[in-house]
Amino acid sequence: MRTLQAPPLGQGPPEVSRWVREMFSQVAGRYDFLNHLLSFQLDRYWRRRAAALLARELSSGGWVVDACCGTGDMALAIRHEMHTRVLGVDFSHVMLRRALRKSRSRSQLFWAEADALALPLADKSVSAVTMAFGFRNLADYDAGLREILRVLEPGGVALILEFSHPGDGWFGRAYRFYARSILPRVGGLISGLRWAYEYLPFSIERFPRATELAEQMRRVGFLNVRYWLLSGGIVAIHMGHAPTSA
């Protein structure tokens, strides 16, 4: 496998998608370990909180799709909270292999290799779609939201768990110093792929703020859009519903 170079800034969605796919394929071996280490284990709590919020919105039955599922931690968290079928979708074959190994003893968990911008699902066919720390890596945010809306049944739930922007106080300044200066060094040292962990704070900084993402969801057509800020605003959970009628 070739050494990954800098992200293709200024290029089109196909080039960005290929770069992101290769990046995740190369860091897959250390992905879970570094997620837990660099977040001080908070990533486990964030996923549990998101899965619990989703469980309160849905009754049992139907399908939940976890897009950009990576190694499957969000899908596993959902399955722990809900007695429902969960389909994890990701475009990295390497990440999906790790998800499959982690879920062999679990029932009602399924995996598919596909792009979140072109889900292999019929219109209005699933009860919920989640994305945990994958939405900001999409080449086109509006297209991603429209694709989620396409596959949701009337009244279905979209849930996005993603990094956000702490305020400008001391906590926000400390977090930004950690994200820009410490995280890339530690992540690069352990993974051997520093660009991937320099890309992480860059991708967070260019990502919309929580209020902006909520408004973007409304513009695309989601209803009852809400969001929750966690851990001082480091991450946000956004939730919206598909319209109940055309």
Secondary structure, DSSP 8 states (H G I E B T S, - for coil): -----S--TT--HHHHHHHHHHHHHHHHHHHHHHHHHHTTTHHHHHHHHHHHHHHHH--SSSEEEEES-TTSHHHHHHHHH-SSEEEEEES-HHHHHHHHHHTTT-SSEEEEE--TTS-S--TT-EEEEEEES-GGG-S-HHHHHHHHHHHEEEEEEEEEEEE----SSHHHHHHHHIIIIIHHHHHHHHHS-HHHHHHHHHHHHTS--HHHHHHHHHHHT-EEEEEEEEGGGTEEEEEEE--S--
